[in-house]
Each structure stands twice: as C-alpha cells, then as structure tokens.
Amino acid sequence: MSGLLKSSIGRKVAMALSGLFLVVFLTQHFVINSTSVLAPDLFNSWSHFMGTNGLVQFALQPVLIFGVVFHFVMGFVLELQNRKARPVKYVSYKGSANASWMSRNMIISGLVILAFLGLHFYDFWIPEMIHKYVEFAPEDPTRYYAETVHKFESPVRVGLYVISFVLLALHLWHGFASTFQSVGFNNKYSAGLSKFAKVWSIAIPVGFIIIAVYLHFNQIPH
C-alpha cells in the first residue's frame, strides 16, 4: 500500500477509491435522514440500530472516520503535488482556459466541507458519545427524532448547513464525475456513469438541504 501511494497515479487511484467509499456512505446517510421527514418512527428505529449495533459502532465507524481523514489528507497531498508540477507560478497560471473554477479550487471546497464535518461531529457524534459512554444514560429508542429536530431550530445553523451542502454539491460535481476516469474506467458506459454522477452530485446535497429546512420549520414544542 505504501509503495502504491508513492506514485502520482497511485495517489489519484487511492483518492478516487476513498471518494467512492464516502459516496456510498453519503447515500446511506441520506436514505436514513430522509426518514426523519417521511417516517419519524422509522428514523428512530434505524438510528437506534446504527447507534447500538456493535459492528457499526466498533468496526464500520472507525473505518468511516479513517476514510474521511484519508480522503482529505490525500487531497491536500495531490494539491501540493500539482502546484509543484506547474511550470509557471500560480499567479500567472490561466487555469480557467482549460478547467472549471471548481476543478481548480477543490482544495477550498474541501476545506469548507471539512469544517462542516467538524460542525456535524459537534452537533451529533460528540453528544452521542457523551450520552452513551460518559453519562451512561439509559437508552431510549424514541429519542433520536426529537433530538435531530432540535438541532435544526437555529436559523443560523440551518444556513451553515445549506451553504455547506451547496459547496458539497460543487465538490462532488467535479470529484465524483472524475472518479471513474481516475481508476481507469473508460468504456461505452463511461459517459452514462458521468451523467449519473453529476445528477447524484446535485440530488443528494439538495435532498439534505430540504431535510434541514423542513425540520427547521417543523419544530417539536418544548
């Protein structure tokens, strides 16, 4: 593995594969979160399962955290590598002639998304860890929906989530669509997969925005 990451192609493949892994997680996360709008009782059931299942908590969750960290670290490494490889200084580099703004600024959107993940961990993951492993509070399988709705009470927080998901859509629009090319997938299905990736890159973040706004306007009375 370490030998693979020493080459430029190896780093791009590793970046693409970790991105695909996070795309799968994001899809699963969206499916569960959508039930908070469509079926709150089902949302409670799935959240309770995810929060108490040993395989999810002690195997899949660490793998997910590693995948997130690895993807962003590899992104920074590739960005530094690309800057060093440019024959001219960045100030005179006319990137807009050959690439979109997003493709030239993936590192910026990546940093914003990383900050959003920090907020998301602060809002949901850290309180959950404290609830279960510090306070040792008795488990209530029906608590998840009310707690989630409460997190979206503040319009400022909802606004931050909306901005983050817009940038996530832009990040995915370039990143997901180019993933198949990075792993060498180039055949008659490539164009169709690229179109699917772009539709997915918009649909999933927009879905998350709809969930956040809906929960904000459907608060549970205290």
C-alpha positions as CSV (number, residue, x, y, z in Angstrom):
1,M,0.0,0.0,0.0
2,S,2.8,2.4,0.9
3,G,4.5,1.7,-2.4
4,L,1.3,2.4,-4.3
5,L,0.9,5.8,-2.6
6,K,4.4,6.9,-3.6
7,S,3.4,7.3,-7.2
8,S,1.3,10.1,-8.6
9,I,-1.1,7.6,-10.3
10,G,-1.3,5.5,-7.1
11,R,-2.3,8.6,-5.1
12,K,-5.0,9.5,-7.6
13,V,-6.4,6.0,-7.5
14,A,-6.4,5.9,-3.7
15,M,-8.1,9.3,-3.7
16,A,-10.7,8.1,-6.1
17,L,-11.4,4.9,-4.2
18,S,-11.7,6.7,-0.9
19,G,-14.1,9.1,-2.6
20,L,-16.3,6.3,-3.9
21,F,-16.4,4.8,-0.4
22,L,-17.6,8.2,1.0
23,V,-20.1,8.5,-1.8
24,V,-21.6,5.1,-0.6
25,F,-21.7,6.3,3.0
26,L,-23.3,9.7,2.0
27,T,-26.0,7.8,0.1
28,Q,-26.7,5.6,3.1
29,H,-26.7,8.6,5.4
30,F,-29.2,10.4,3.2
31,V,-31.6,7.4,3.0
32,I,-31.7,7.2,6.8
33,N,-32.0,11.0,7.3
34,S,-34.8,11.2,4.7
35,T,-37.0,9.1,7.0
36,S,-36.9,11.9,9.5
37,V,-39.2,13.7,7.0
38,L,-41.1,10.8,5.7
39,A,-41.4,8.4,8.6
40,P,-40.1,9.6,12.0
41,D,-40.8,6.3,13.7
42,L,-38.6,4.5,11.1
43,F,-36.0,7.2,11.6
44,N,-35.9,6.4,15.3
45,S,-35.7,2.6,14.6
46,W,-32.8,3.0,12.1
47,S,-31.0,5.5,14.3
48,H,-31.3,3.3,17.3
49,F,-29.9,0.3,15.3
50,M,-27.0,2.3,14.0
51,G,-26.3,3.8,17.4
52,T,-26.3,0.5,19.3
53,N,-25.1,-2.1,16.9
54,G,-21.6,-3.3,17.8
55,L,-20.5,-3.9,14.2
56,V,-21.5,-0.4,13.2
57,Q,-20.0,1.3,16.3
58,F,-16.7,-0.5,16.7
59,A,-15.9,-1.7,13.1
60,L,-17.7,0.4,10.5
61,Q,-17.5,3.7,12.3
62,P,-13.7,3.7,12.7
63,V,-13.3,2.7,9.1
64,L,-15.5,5.6,8.1
65,I,-13.5,8.1,10.2
66,F,-10.3,6.8,8.6
67,G,-11.8,7.1,5.1
68,V,-12.8,10.7,5.7
69,V,-9.3,11.6,7.1
70,F,-7.5,9.7,4.4
71,H,-9.5,11.3,1.6
72,F,-8.9,14.9,2.8
73,V,-5.2,14.3,3.5
74,M,-4.7,12.7,0.1
75,G,-6.5,15.7,-1.4
76,F,-4.0,18.1,0.2
77,V,-1.1,15.9,-0.9
78,L,-2.3,15.9,-4.5
79,E,-2.9,19.7,-4.5
80,L,0.7,20.3,-3.3
81,Q,2.0,17.9,-5.9
82,N,0.1,19.7,-8.6
83,R,1.3,23.1,-7.6
84,K,4.9,21.9,-7.6
85,A,4.5,20.4,-11.0
86,R,3.2,23.6,-12.7
87,P,5.9,25.2,-14.9
88,V,4.7,28.7,-14.1
89,K,3.8,30.4,-10.9
90,Y,0.1,30.2,-9.8
91,V,-0.5,33.9,-10.2
92,S,0.2,33.7,-14.0
93,Y,-1.5,30.3,-14.4
94,K,-4.5,30.7,-16.7
95,G,-6.4,27.7,-15.4
96,S,-9.8,29.0,-16.5
97,A,-8.8,28.4,-20.1
98,N,-8.5,24.6,-19.5
99,A,-10.6,23.8,-16.4
100,S,-13.6,25.0,-14.4
101,W,-13.3,27.1,-11.3
102,M,-14.4,24.1,-9.1
103,S,-11.8,21.8,-10.6
104,R,-9.1,24.4,-9.8
105,N,-10.4,25.0,-6.3
106,M,-11.2,21.6,-5.0
107,I,-9.0,22.3,-2.0
108,I,-11.1,25.3,-1.0
109,S,-14.4,23.5,-1.1
110,G,-12.7,20.5,0.6
111,L,-11.6,22.7,3.5
112,V,-15.1,24.2,3.9
113,I,-16.6,20.7,3.8
114,L,-14.1,19.5,6.4
115,A,-15.2,22.4,8.6
116,F,-18.8,21.4,8.1
117,L,-17.9,17.8,9.1
118,G,-16.4,19.3,12.3
119,L,-19.8,21.1,13.0
120,H,-21.7,17.9,12.2
121,F,-19.5,15.9,14.6
122,Y,-20.0,18.6,17.3
123,D,-23.8,18.6,16.7
124,F,-24.4,14.8,16.6
125,W,-21.4,12.5,17.1
126,I,-19.9,14.0,20.2
127,P,-23.2,14.4,22.1
128,E,-24.0,10.8,21.2
129,M,-20.6,9.5,22.5
130,I,-21.1,11.5,25.7
131,H,-24.7,10.3,26.1
132,K,-23.6,6.6,25.8
133,Y,-20.1,6.4,27.1
134,V,-19.7,9.3,29.6
135,E,-23.1,9.8,31.1
136,F,-24.2,6.2,30.6
137,A,-27.7,7.4,30.2
138,P,-30.4,4.8,29.8
139,E,-31.2,4.1,26.1
140,D,-34.4,5.5,24.7
141,P,-35.1,4.2,21.2
142,T,-37.6,7.0,20.5
143,R,-35.3,9.9,21.4
144,Y,-33.5,10.4,18.0
145,Y,-36.1,12.2,16.0
146,A,-36.8,14.8,18.7
147,E,-33.0,15.4,19.2
148,T,-32.4,15.8,15.5
149,V,-35.3,18.2,15.0
150,H,-34.0,20.3,17.9
151,K,-30.6,20.6,16.2
152,F,-32.2,22.5,13.3
153,E,-34.0,25.0,15.5
154,S,-31.5,27.8,14.9
155,P,-31.8,29.5,11.5
156,V,-28.1,30.3,11.7
157,R,-27.2,26.7,12.0
158,V,-29.6,25.8,9.2
159,G,-27.9,28.4,7.0
160,L,-24.5,27.0,7.7
161,Y,-25.8,23.5,6.7
162,V,-27.3,24.9,3.5
163,I,-24.1,26.7,2.4
164,S,-22.1,23.6,3.2
165,F,-24.3,21.3,1.2
166,V,-24.2,23.7,-1.8
167,L,-20.3,23.6,-1.7
168,L,-20.6,19.8,-1.3
169,A,-22.6,19.6,-4.5
170,L,-20.0,21.7,-6.3
171,H,-17.2,19.5,-4.9
172,L,-19.0,16.3,-5.9
173,W,-19.9,17.6,-9.3
174,H,-16.2,17.6,-10.3
175,G,-14.9,14.9,-7.9
176,F,-17.5,12.1,-8.4
177,A,-17.7,12.6,-12.1
178,S,-13.9,12.3,-12.5
179,T,-13.5,9.3,-10.2
180,F,-14.2,6.7,-12.8
181,Q,-11.5,8.2,-15.1
182,S,-9.0,8.2,-12.2
183,V,-9.5,4.5,-11.6
184,G,-9.1,3.8,-15.3
185,F,-12.7,3.0,-16.1
186,N,-13.1,4.0,-19.7
187,N,-15.6,2.2,-21.9
188,K,-19.0,2.6,-23.5
189,Y,-20.6,3.1,-20.1
190,S,-18.3,6.0,-19.1
191,A,-20.5,8.8,-20.5
192,G,-23.6,7.3,-18.8
193,L,-21.8,7.0,-15.5
194,S,-20.5,10.5,-15.7
195,K,-24.0,11.8,-16.2
196,F,-25.3,9.7,-13.3
197,A,-22.6,11.1,-11.1
198,K,-23.5,14.7,-11.9
199,V,-27.2,14.1,-11.3
200,W,-26.4,12.3,-8.0
201,S,-24.0,15.1,-7.0
202,I,-26.8,17.6,-7.2
203,A,-29.7,15.5,-6.0
204,I,-28.2,14.2,-2.7
205,P,-27.0,17.6,-1.4
206,V,-30.3,19.2,-2.4
207,G,-32.1,16.4,-0.5
208,F,-30.1,17.2,2.6
209,I,-31.0,20.9,2.3
210,I,-34.7,20.0,2.0
211,I,-34.4,17.9,5.1
212,A,-32.7,20.6,7.1
213,V,-35.2,23.3,6.0
214,Y,-38.1,21.0,6.7
215,L,-37.0,20.2,10.2
216,H,-36.4,23.8,10.9
217,F,-40.0,24.7,10.1
218,N,-41.4,21.7,11.8
219,Q,-40.1,22.1,15.3
220,I,-41.5,20.0,18.2
221,P,-42.9,22.2,21.0
222,H,-40.7,22.1,24.1
